[in-house]
Amino acid sequence: MLHGAGWITSHLDGVPYFDKPPLLYWLMAGAFAWLGPTESAARLVSGLSAVAVAVITVLIGTRLASPAWG
C-alpha cells in the first residue's frame, strides 16, 4: 500500500487480497511511513493494539463489576 498499490484494495504479490479487512494494513503502512520499513514498525501496531485491548478489558471489568474484577 505504501509503494503505490492503492489504499483501498490490499495486494499480495500484485494480486488483489480481499481475505482480511484493510484497517490493520492501513495502520501498518502508516507505521512504515512514519518509522521506515523496520521490524519495529511492523510490530508496533499489533503491540499497541494488544495493550489497548488489555486496558479496555480492565476498564470494562472495573465499571461493570468492581475494581477487584477489573
PDB file with one MODEL, atoms N, CA, C and O in Angstrom:
MODEL        1
ATOM      1  N   MET A   1       0.818  -1.191   0.000  1.00  0.00           N
ATOM      2  CA  MET A   1       0.000   0.000   0.000  1.00  0.00           C
ATOM      3  C   MET A   1       0.860   1.253   0.000  1.00  0.00           C
ATOM      4  O   MET A   1       0.524   2.260  -0.622  1.00  0.00           O
ATOM      5  N   LEU A   2       1.957   1.169   0.698  1.00  0.00           N
ATOM      6  CA  LEU A   2       2.822   2.339   0.831  1.00  0.00           C
ATOM      7  C   LEU A   2       3.516   2.684  -0.481  1.00  0.00           C
ATOM      8  O   LEU A   2       3.817   3.853  -0.724  1.00  0.00           O
ATOM      9  N   HIS A   3       3.774   1.707  -1.322  1.00  0.00           N
ATOM     10  CA  HIS A   3       4.504   1.936  -2.562  1.00  0.00           C
ATOM     11  C   HIS A   3       3.609   2.043  -3.787  1.00  0.00           C
ATOM     12  O   HIS A   3       4.044   1.731  -4.896  1.00  0.00           O
ATOM     13  N   GLY A   4       2.370   2.479  -3.607  1.00  0.00           N
ATOM     14  CA  GLY A   4       1.530   2.784  -4.742  1.00  0.00           C
ATOM     15  C   GLY A   4       0.565   1.709  -5.189  1.00  0.00           C
ATOM     16  O   GLY A   4      -0.021   1.835  -6.264  1.00  0.00           O
ATOM     17  N   ALA A   5       0.372   0.654  -4.411  1.00  0.00           N
ATOM     18  CA  ALA A   5      -0.572  -0.389  -4.814  1.00  0.00           C
ATOM     19  C   ALA A   5      -2.013   0.042  -4.578  1.00  0.00           C
ATOM     20  O   ALA A   5      -2.937  -0.615  -5.059  1.00  0.00           O
ATOM     21  N   GLY A   6      -2.220   1.118  -3.855  1.00  0.00           N
ATOM     22  CA  GLY A   6      -3.553   1.616  -3.582  1.00  0.00           C
ATOM     23  C   GLY A   6      -3.911   1.419  -2.115  1.00  0.00           C
ATOM     24  O   GLY A   6      -3.484   0.450  -1.487  1.00  0.00           O
ATOM     25  N   TRP A   7      -4.689   2.335  -1.582  1.00  0.00           N
ATOM     26  CA  TRP A   7      -5.036   2.286  -0.167  1.00  0.00           C
ATOM     27  C   TRP A   7      -6.381   1.610   0.074  1.00  0.00           C
ATOM     28  O   TRP A   7      -6.700   1.306   1.223  1.00  0.00           O
ATOM     29  N   ILE A   8      -7.167   1.367  -0.942  1.00  0.00           N
ATOM     30  CA  ILE A   8      -8.473   0.757  -0.753  1.00  0.00           C
ATOM     31  C   ILE A   8      -8.375  -0.762  -0.821  1.00  0.00           C
ATOM     32  O   ILE A   8      -8.904  -1.458   0.046  1.00  0.00           O
ATOM     33  N   THR A   9      -7.713  -1.273  -1.827  1.00  0.00           N
ATOM     34  CA  THR A   9      -7.578  -2.716  -2.010  1.00  0.00           C
ATOM     35  C   THR A   9      -6.149  -3.123  -1.697  1.00  0.00           C
ATOM     36  O   THR A   9      -5.200  -2.613  -2.292  1.00  0.00           O
ATOM     37  N   SER A  10      -6.007  -4.048  -0.756  1.00  0.00           N
ATOM     38  CA  SER A  10      -4.655  -4.537  -0.473  1.00  0.00           C
ATOM     39  C   SER A  10      -4.264  -5.570  -1.520  1.00  0.00           C
ATOM     40  O   SER A  10      -5.110  -6.281  -2.063  1.00  0.00           O
ATOM     41  N   HIS A  11      -2.968  -5.636  -1.790  1.00  0.00           N
ATOM     42  CA  HIS A  11      -2.440  -6.556  -2.797  1.00  0.00           C
ATOM     43  C   HIS A  11      -1.352  -7.419  -2.172  1.00  0.00           C
ATOM     44  O   HIS A  11      -0.584  -6.951  -1.332  1.00  0.00           O
ATOM     45  N   LEU A  12      -1.291  -8.660  -2.579  1.00  0.00           N
ATOM     46  CA  LEU A  12      -0.240  -9.571  -2.161  1.00  0.00           C
ATOM     47  C   LEU A  12       0.415 -10.107  -3.424  1.00  0.00           C
ATOM     48  O   LEU A  12      -0.205 -10.856  -4.180  1.00  0.00           O
ATOM     49  N   ASP A  13       1.656  -9.731  -3.654  1.00  0.00           N
ATOM     50  CA  ASP A  13       2.385 -10.080  -4.874  1.00  0.00           C
ATOM     51  C   ASP A  13       1.663  -9.625  -6.133  1.00  0.00           C
ATOM     52  O   ASP A  13       1.659 -10.330  -7.143  1.00  0.00           O
ATOM     53  N   GLY A  14       1.050  -8.442  -6.070  1.00  0.00           N
ATOM     54  CA  GLY A  14       0.380  -7.869  -7.222  1.00  0.00           C
ATOM     55  C   GLY A  14      -1.040  -8.361  -7.460  1.00  0.00           C
ATOM     56  O   GLY A  14      -1.710  -7.888  -8.378  1.00  0.00           O
ATOM     57  N   VAL A  15      -1.511  -9.304  -6.647  1.00  0.00           N
ATOM     58  CA  VAL A  15      -2.866  -9.845  -6.795  1.00  0.00           C
ATOM     59  C   VAL A  15      -3.745  -9.245  -5.707  1.00  0.00           C
ATOM     60  O   VAL A  15      -3.336  -9.212  -4.547  1.00  0.00           O
ATOM     61  N   PRO A  16      -4.962  -8.761  -6.050  1.00  0.00           N
ATOM     62  CA  PRO A  16      -5.843  -8.216  -5.013  1.00  0.00           C
ATOM     63  C   PRO A  16      -6.097  -9.243  -3.908  1.00  0.00           C
ATOM     64  O   PRO A  16      -6.331 -10.422  -4.175  1.00  0.00           O
ATOM     65  N   TYR A  17      -6.045  -8.766  -2.660  1.00  0.00           N
ATOM     66  CA  TYR A  17      -6.145  -9.631  -1.493  1.00  0.00           C
ATOM     67  C   TYR A  17      -7.328  -9.161  -0.661  1.00  0.00           C
ATOM     68  O   TYR A  17      -7.220  -8.186   0.083  1.00  0.00           O
ATOM     69  N   PHE A  18      -8.474  -9.861  -0.786  1.00  0.00           N
ATOM     70  CA  PHE A  18      -9.710  -9.450  -0.129  1.00  0.00           C
ATOM     71  C   PHE A  18     -10.035 -10.289   1.101  1.00  0.00           C
ATOM     72  O   PHE A  18     -11.151 -10.198   1.611  1.00  0.00           O
ATOM     73  N   ASP A  19      -9.107 -11.099   1.594  1.00  0.00           N
ATOM     74  CA  ASP A  19      -9.405 -12.018   2.686  1.00  0.00           C
ATOM     75  C   ASP A  19      -9.497 -11.338   4.043  1.00  0.00           C
ATOM     76  O   ASP A  19     -10.179 -11.855   4.928  1.00  0.00           O
ATOM     77  N   LYS A  20      -8.848 -10.215   4.242  1.00  0.00           N
ATOM     78  CA  LYS A  20      -8.844  -9.557   5.546  1.00  0.00           C
ATOM     79  C   LYS A  20      -9.239  -8.094   5.386  1.00  0.00           C
ATOM     80  O   LYS A  20      -9.020  -7.497   4.332  1.00  0.00           O
ATOM     81  N   PRO A  21      -9.825  -7.518   6.444  1.00  0.00           N
ATOM     82  CA  PRO A  21     -10.152  -6.088   6.389  1.00  0.00           C
ATOM     83  C   PRO A  21      -8.880  -5.244   6.311  1.00  0.00           C
ATOM     84  O   PRO A  21      -7.851  -5.642   6.858  1.00  0.00           O
ATOM     85  N   PRO A  22      -8.926  -4.110   5.656  1.00  0.00           N
ATOM     86  CA  PRO A  22      -7.697  -3.355   5.402  1.00  0.00           C
ATOM     87  C   PRO A  22      -7.220  -2.474   6.560  1.00  0.00           C
ATOM     88  O   PRO A  22      -6.151  -1.874   6.440  1.00  0.00           O
ATOM     89  N   LEU A  23      -7.949  -2.363   7.670  1.00  0.00           N
ATOM     90  CA  LEU A  23      -7.548  -1.433   8.726  1.00  0.00           C
ATOM     91  C   LEU A  23      -6.158  -1.751   9.266  1.00  0.00           C
ATOM     92  O   LEU A  23      -5.349  -0.841   9.449  1.00  0.00           O
ATOM     93  N   LEU A  24      -5.867  -3.010   9.521  1.00  0.00           N
ATOM     94  CA  LEU A  24      -4.544  -3.380  10.025  1.00  0.00           C
ATOM     95  C   LEU A  24      -3.460  -2.981   9.026  1.00  0.00           C
ATOM     96  O   LEU A  24      -2.415  -2.462   9.419  1.00  0.00           O
ATOM     97  N   TYR A  25      -3.700  -3.215   7.762  1.00  0.00           N
ATOM     98  CA  TYR A  25      -2.716  -2.879   6.739  1.00  0.00           C
ATOM     99  C   TYR A  25      -2.551  -1.367   6.596  1.00  0.00           C
ATOM    100  O   TYR A  25      -1.444  -0.889   6.348  1.00  0.00           O
ATOM    101  N   TRP A  26      -3.632  -0.614   6.749  1.00  0.00           N
ATOM    102  CA  TRP A  26      -3.534   0.839   6.706  1.00  0.00           C
ATOM    103  C   TRP A  26      -2.666   1.349   7.857  1.00  0.00           C
ATOM    104  O   TRP A  26      -1.795   2.197   7.663  1.00  0.00           O
ATOM    105  N   LEU A  27      -2.918   0.819   9.060  1.00  0.00           N
ATOM    106  CA  LEU A  27      -2.141   1.250  10.219  1.00  0.00           C
ATOM    107  C   LEU A  27      -0.676   0.845  10.092  1.00  0.00           C
ATOM    108  O   LEU A  27       0.216   1.607  10.464  1.00  0.00           O
ATOM    109  N   MET A  28      -0.431  -0.348   9.569  1.00  0.00           N
ATOM    110  CA  MET A  28       0.961  -0.783   9.379  1.00  0.00           C
ATOM    111  C   MET A  28       1.661   0.062   8.315  1.00  0.00           C
ATOM    112  O   MET A  28       2.837   0.391   8.468  1.00  0.00           O
ATOM    113  N   ALA A  29       0.967   0.412   7.257  1.00  0.00           N
ATOM    114  CA  ALA A  29       1.565   1.273   6.231  1.00  0.00           C
ATOM    115  C   ALA A  29       1.876   2.647   6.811  1.00  0.00           C
ATOM    116  O   ALA A  29       2.892   3.252   6.469  1.00  0.00           O
ATOM    117  N   GLY A  30       1.006   3.139   7.686  1.00  0.00           N
ATOM    118  CA  GLY A  30       1.286   4.403   8.358  1.00  0.00           C
ATOM    119  C   GLY A  30       2.504   4.310   9.259  1.00  0.00           C
ATOM    120  O   GLY A  30       3.312   5.238   9.315  1.00  0.00           O
ATOM    121  N   ALA A  31       2.641   3.188   9.967  1.00  0.00           N
ATOM    122  CA  ALA A  31       3.818   2.988  10.814  1.00  0.00           C
ATOM    123  C   ALA A  31       5.078   2.890   9.966  1.00  0.00           C
ATOM    124  O   ALA A  31       6.124   3.407  10.357  1.00  0.00           O
ATOM    125  N   PHE A  32       4.996   2.234   8.810  1.00  0.00           N
ATOM    126  CA  PHE A  32       6.156   2.162   7.914  1.00  0.00           C
ATOM    127  C   PHE A  32       6.519   3.547   7.380  1.00  0.00           C
ATOM    128  O   PHE A  32       7.699   3.880   7.269  1.00  0.00           O
ATOM    129  N   ALA A  33       5.510   4.352   7.050  1.00  0.00           N
ATOM    130  CA  ALA A  33       5.781   5.695   6.551  1.00  0.00           C
ATOM    131  C   ALA A  33       6.404   6.556   7.637  1.00  0.00           C
ATOM    132  O   ALA A  33       7.240   7.411   7.347  1.00  0.00           O
ATOM    133  N   TRP A  34       6.004   6.337   8.885  1.00  0.00           N
ATOM    134  CA  TRP A  34       6.473   7.146   9.999  1.00  0.00           C
ATOM    135  C   TRP A  34       7.855   6.698  10.487  1.00  0.00           C
ATOM    136  O   TRP A  34       8.726   7.533  10.735  1.00  0.00           O
ATOM    137  N   LEU A  35       8.058   5.379  10.627  1.00  0.00           N
ATOM    138  CA  LEU A  35       9.285   4.851  11.210  1.00  0.00           C
ATOM    139  C   LEU A  35      10.236   4.213  10.203  1.00  0.00           C
ATOM    140  O   LEU A  35      11.376   3.890  10.537  1.00  0.00           O
ATOM    141  N   GLY A  36       9.770   4.035   8.983  1.00  0.00           N
ATOM    142  CA  GLY A  36      10.584   3.350   7.993  1.00  0.00           C
ATOM    143  C   GLY A  36      10.281   1.860   7.994  1.00  0.00           C
ATOM    144  O   GLY A  36       9.640   1.360   8.918  1.00  0.00           O
ATOM    145  N   PRO A  37      10.732   1.151   6.977  1.00  0.00           N
ATOM    146  CA  PRO A  37      10.424  -0.287   6.868  1.00  0.00           C
ATOM    147  C   PRO A  37      11.310  -1.135   7.788  1.00  0.00           C
ATOM    148  O   PRO A  37      12.232  -1.810   7.331  1.00  0.00           O
ATOM    149  N   THR A  38      11.016  -1.087   9.072  1.00  0.00           N
ATOM    150  CA  THR A  38      11.790  -1.842  10.052  1.00  0.00           C
ATOM    151  C   THR A  38      10.903  -2.872  10.736  1.00  0.00           C
ATOM    152  O   THR A  38       9.678  -2.830  10.624  1.00  0.00           O
ATOM    153  N   GLU A  39      11.531  -3.786  11.436  1.00  0.00           N
ATOM    154  CA  GLU A  39      10.787  -4.798  12.170  1.00  0.00           C
ATOM    155  C   GLU A  39       9.969  -4.165  13.295  1.00  0.00           C
ATOM    156  O   GLU A  39       8.857  -4.608  13.585  1.00  0.00           O
ATOM    157  N   SER A  40      10.518  -3.140  13.921  1.00  0.00           N
ATOM    158  CA  SER A  40       9.798  -2.448  14.994  1.00  0.00           C
ATOM    159  C   SER A  40       8.518  -1.803  14.468  1.00  0.00           C
ATOM    160  O   SER A  40       7.482  -1.857  15.131  1.00  0.00           O
ATOM    161  N   ALA A  41       8.579  -1.205  13.306  1.00  0.00           N
ATOM    162  CA  ALA A  41       7.390  -0.587  12.717  1.00  0.00           C
ATOM    163  C   ALA A  41       6.348  -1.639  12.376  1.00  0.00           C
ATOM    164  O   ALA A  41       5.151  -1.386  12.508  1.00  0.00           O
ATOM    165  N   ALA A  42       6.783  -2.809  11.940  1.00  0.00           N
ATOM    166  CA  ALA A  42       5.839  -3.872  11.593  1.00  0.00           C
ATOM    167  C   ALA A  42       5.115  -4.398  12.829  1.00  0.00           C
ATOM    168  O   ALA A  42       3.948  -4.782  12.750  1.00  0.00           O
ATOM    169  N   ARG A  43       5.800  -4.417  13.963  1.00  0.00           N
ATOM    170  CA  ARG A  43       5.206  -4.961  15.180  1.00  0.00           C
ATOM    171  C   ARG A  43       4.502  -3.919  16.035  1.00  0.00           C
ATOM    172  O   ARG A  43       3.768  -4.276  16.957  1.00  0.00           O
ATOM    173  N   LEU A  44       4.708  -2.649  15.751  1.00  0.00           N
ATOM    174  CA  LEU A  44       4.174  -1.576  16.572  1.00  0.00           C
ATOM    175  C   LEU A  44       2.656  -1.608  16.657  1.00  0.00           C
ATOM    176  O   LEU A  44       2.100  -1.519  17.752  1.00  0.00           O
ATOM    177  N   VAL A  45       1.985  -1.731  15.539  1.00  0.00           N
ATOM    178  CA  VAL A  45       0.527  -1.689  15.509  1.00  0.00           C
ATOM    179  C   VAL A  45      -0.070  -2.861  16.279  1.00  0.00           C
ATOM    180  O   VAL A  45      -1.010  -2.676  17.051  1.00  0.00           O
ATOM    181  N   SER A  46       0.457  -4.050  16.083  1.00  0.00           N
ATOM    182  CA  SER A  46      -0.057  -5.214  16.799  1.00  0.00           C
ATOM    183  C   SER A  46       0.193  -5.096  18.295  1.00  0.00           C
ATOM    184  O   SER A  46      -0.677  -5.438  19.095  1.00  0.00           O
ATOM    185  N   GLY A  47       1.358  -4.620  18.679  1.00  0.00           N
ATOM    186  CA  GLY A  47       1.680  -4.464  20.094  1.00  0.00           C
ATOM    187  C   GLY A  47       0.806  -3.428  20.776  1.00  0.00           C
ATOM    188  O   GLY A  47       0.298  -3.663  21.873  1.00  0.00           O
ATOM    189  N   LEU A  48       0.629  -2.283  20.133  1.00  0.00           N
ATOM    190  CA  LEU A  48      -0.232  -1.250  20.712  1.00  0.00           C
ATOM    191  C   LEU A  48      -1.691  -1.695  20.770  1.00  0.00           C
ATOM    192  O   LEU A  48      -2.415  -1.337  21.699  1.00  0.00           O
ATOM    193  N   SER A  49      -2.118  -2.467  19.788  1.00  0.00           N
ATOM    194  CA  SER A  49      -3.486  -2.991  19.807  1.00  0.00           C
ATOM    195  C   SER A  49      -3.690  -3.961  20.969  1.00  0.00           C
ATOM    196  O   SER A  49      -4.737  -3.938  21.617  1.00  0.00           O
ATOM    197  N   ALA A  50      -2.710  -4.805  21.236  1.00  0.00           N
ATOM    198  CA  ALA A  50      -2.815  -5.746  22.349  1.00  0.00           C
ATOM    199  C   ALA A  50      -2.874  -5.009  23.685  1.00  0.00           C
ATOM    200  O   ALA A  50      -3.655  -5.376  24.563  1.00  0.00           O
ATOM    201  N   VAL A  51      -2.053  -3.974  23.842  1.00  0.00           N
ATOM    202  CA  VAL A  51      -2.089  -3.178  25.069  1.00  0.00           C
ATOM    203  C   VAL A  51      -3.426  -2.469  25.209  1.00  0.00           C
ATOM    204  O   VAL A  51      -3.983  -2.414  26.306  1.00  0.00           O
ATOM    205  N   ALA A  52      -3.946  -1.931  24.122  1.00  0.00           N
ATOM    206  CA  ALA A  52      -5.237  -1.243  24.163  1.00  0.00           C
ATOM    207  C   ALA A  52      -6.367  -2.194  24.547  1.00  0.00           C
ATOM    208  O   ALA A  52      -7.250  -1.817  25.318  1.00  0.00           O
ATOM    209  N   VAL A  53      -6.355  -3.410  24.030  1.00  0.00           N
ATOM    210  CA  VAL A  53      -7.394  -4.386  24.388  1.00  0.00           C
ATOM    211  C   VAL A  53      -7.305  -4.740  25.861  1.00  0.00           C
ATOM    212  O   VAL A  53      -8.334  -4.881  26.522  1.00  0.00           O
ATOM    213  N   ALA A  54      -6.092  -4.886  26.391  1.00  0.00           N
ATOM    214  CA  ALA A  54      -5.935  -5.194  27.815  1.00  0.00           C
ATOM    215  C   ALA A  54      -6.459  -4.051  28.683  1.00  0.00           C
ATOM    216  O   ALA A  54      -7.136  -4.295  29.681  1.00  0.00           O
ATOM    217  N   VAL A  55      -6.156  -2.823  28.318  1.00  0.00           N
ATOM    218  CA  VAL A  55      -6.629  -1.663  29.078  1.00  0.00           C
ATOM    219  C   VAL A  55      -8.146  -1.552  29.007  1.00  0.00           C
ATOM    220  O   VAL A  55      -8.791  -1.282  30.020  1.00  0.00           O
ATOM    221  N   ILE A  56      -8.718  -1.752  27.841  1.00  0.00           N
ATOM    222  CA  ILE A  56     -10.170  -1.685  27.691  1.00  0.00           C
ATOM    223  C   ILE A  56     -10.852  -2.786  28.495  1.00  0.00           C
ATOM    224  O   ILE A  56     -11.912  -2.559  29.079  1.00  0.00           O
ATOM    225  N   THR A  57     -10.256  -3.975  28.532  1.00  0.00           N
ATOM    226  CA  THR A  57     -10.807  -5.070  29.319  1.00  0.00           C
ATOM    227  C   THR A  57     -10.814  -4.723  30.806  1.00  0.00           C
ATOM    228  O   THR A  57     -11.793  -4.994  31.501  1.00  0.00           O
ATOM    229  N   VAL A  58      -9.741  -4.131  31.291  1.00  0.00           N
ATOM    230  CA  VAL A  58      -9.681  -3.716  32.695  1.00  0.00           C
ATOM    231  C   VAL A  58     -10.723  -2.644  32.982  1.00  0.00           C
ATOM    232  O   VAL A  58     -11.397  -2.699  34.011  1.00  0.00           O
ATOM    233  N   LEU A  59     -10.862  -1.681  32.097  1.00  0.00           N
ATOM    234  CA  LEU A  59     -11.850  -0.618  32.306  1.00  0.00           C
ATOM    235  C   LEU A  59     -13.275  -1.159  32.315  1.00  0.00           C
ATOM    236  O   LEU A  59     -14.086  -0.756  33.149  1.00  0.00           O
ATOM    237  N   ILE A  60     -13.580  -2.055  31.406  1.00  0.00           N
ATOM    238  CA  ILE A  60     -14.929  -2.637  31.363  1.00  0.00           C
ATOM    239  C   ILE A  60     -15.185  -3.465  32.614  1.00  0.00           C
ATOM    240  O   ILE A  60     -16.264  -3.376  33.200  1.00  0.00           O
ATOM    241  N   GLY A  61     -14.216  -4.265  33.030  1.00  0.00           N
ATOM    242  CA  GLY A  61     -14.374  -5.064  34.235  1.00  0.00           C
ATOM    243  C   GLY A  61     -14.569  -4.202  35.471  1.00  0.00           C
ATOM    244  O   GLY A  61     -15.372  -4.529  36.345  1.00  0.00           O
ATOM    245  N   THR A  62     -13.831  -3.100  35.542  1.00  0.00           N
ATOM    246  CA  THR A  62     -13.945  -2.190  36.678  1.00  0.00           C
ATOM    247  C   THR A  62     -15.303  -1.499  36.710  1.00  0.00           C
ATOM    248  O   THR A  62     -15.901  -1.364  37.778  1.00  0.00           O
ATOM    249  N   ARG A  63     -15.785  -1.068  35.578  1.00  0.00           N
ATOM    250  CA  ARG A  63     -17.058  -0.340  35.553  1.00  0.00           C
ATOM    251  C   ARG A  63     -18.269  -1.247  35.696  1.00  0.00           C
ATOM    252  O   ARG A  63     -19.269  -0.844  36.289  1.00  0.00           O
ATOM    253  N   LEU A  64     -18.202  -2.458  35.169  1.00  0.00           N
ATOM    254  CA  LEU A  64     -19.357  -3.346  35.247  1.00  0.00           C
ATOM    255  C   LEU A  64     -19.454  -4.088  36.583  1.00  0.00           C
ATOM    256  O   LEU A  64     -20.557  -4.380  37.046  1.00  0.00           O
ATOM    257  N   ALA A  65     -18.337  -4.389  37.192  1.00  0.00           N
ATOM    258  CA  ALA A  65     -18.383  -5.186  38.417  1.00  0.00           C
ATOM    259  C   ALA A  65     -17.754  -4.409  39.578  1.00  0.00           C
ATOM    260  O   ALA A  65     -18.457  -3.726  40.323  1.00  0.00           O
ATOM    261  N   SER A  66     -16.454  -4.514  39.726  1.00  0.00           N
ATOM    262  CA  SER A  66     -15.755  -3.839  40.837  1.00  0.00           C
ATOM    263  C   SER A  66     -14.278  -3.694  40.444  1.00  0.00           C
ATOM    264  O   SER A  66     -13.817  -4.298  39.475  1.00  0.00           O
ATOM    265  N   PRO A  67     -13.550  -2.881  41.217  1.00  0.00           N
ATOM    266  CA  PRO A  67     -12.117  -2.754  40.922  1.00  0.00           C
ATOM    267  C   PRO A  67     -11.362  -4.072  41.043  1.00  0.00           C
ATOM    268  O   PRO A  67     -10.370  -4.276  40.344  1.00  0.00           O
ATOM    269  N   ALA A  68     -11.810  -4.964  41.911  1.00  0.00           N
ATOM    270  CA  ALA A  68     -11.142  -6.266  42.028  1.00  0.00           C
ATOM    271  C   ALA A  68     -11.326  -7.075  40.758  1.00  0.00           C
ATOM    272  O   ALA A  68     -10.410  -7.776  40.328  1.00  0.00           O
ATOM    273  N   TRP A  69     -12.505  -6.984  40.153  1.00  0.00           N
ATOM    274  CA  TRP A  69     -12.737  -7.692  38.896  1.00  0.00           C
ATOM    275  C   TRP A  69     -11.899  -7.115  37.778  1.00  0.00           C
ATOM    276  O   TRP A  69     -11.344  -7.836  36.948  1.00  0.00           O
ATOM    277  N   GLY A  70     -11.821  -5.791  37.777  1.00  0.00           N
ATOM    278  CA  GLY A  70     -11.051  -5.114  36.729  1.00  0.00           C
ATOM    279  C   GLY A  70      -9.596  -5.487  36.803  1.00  0.00           C
ATOM    280  O   GLY A  70      -8.795  -5.012  35.997  1.00  0.00           O
TER     281      GLY A  70
ENDMDL
END
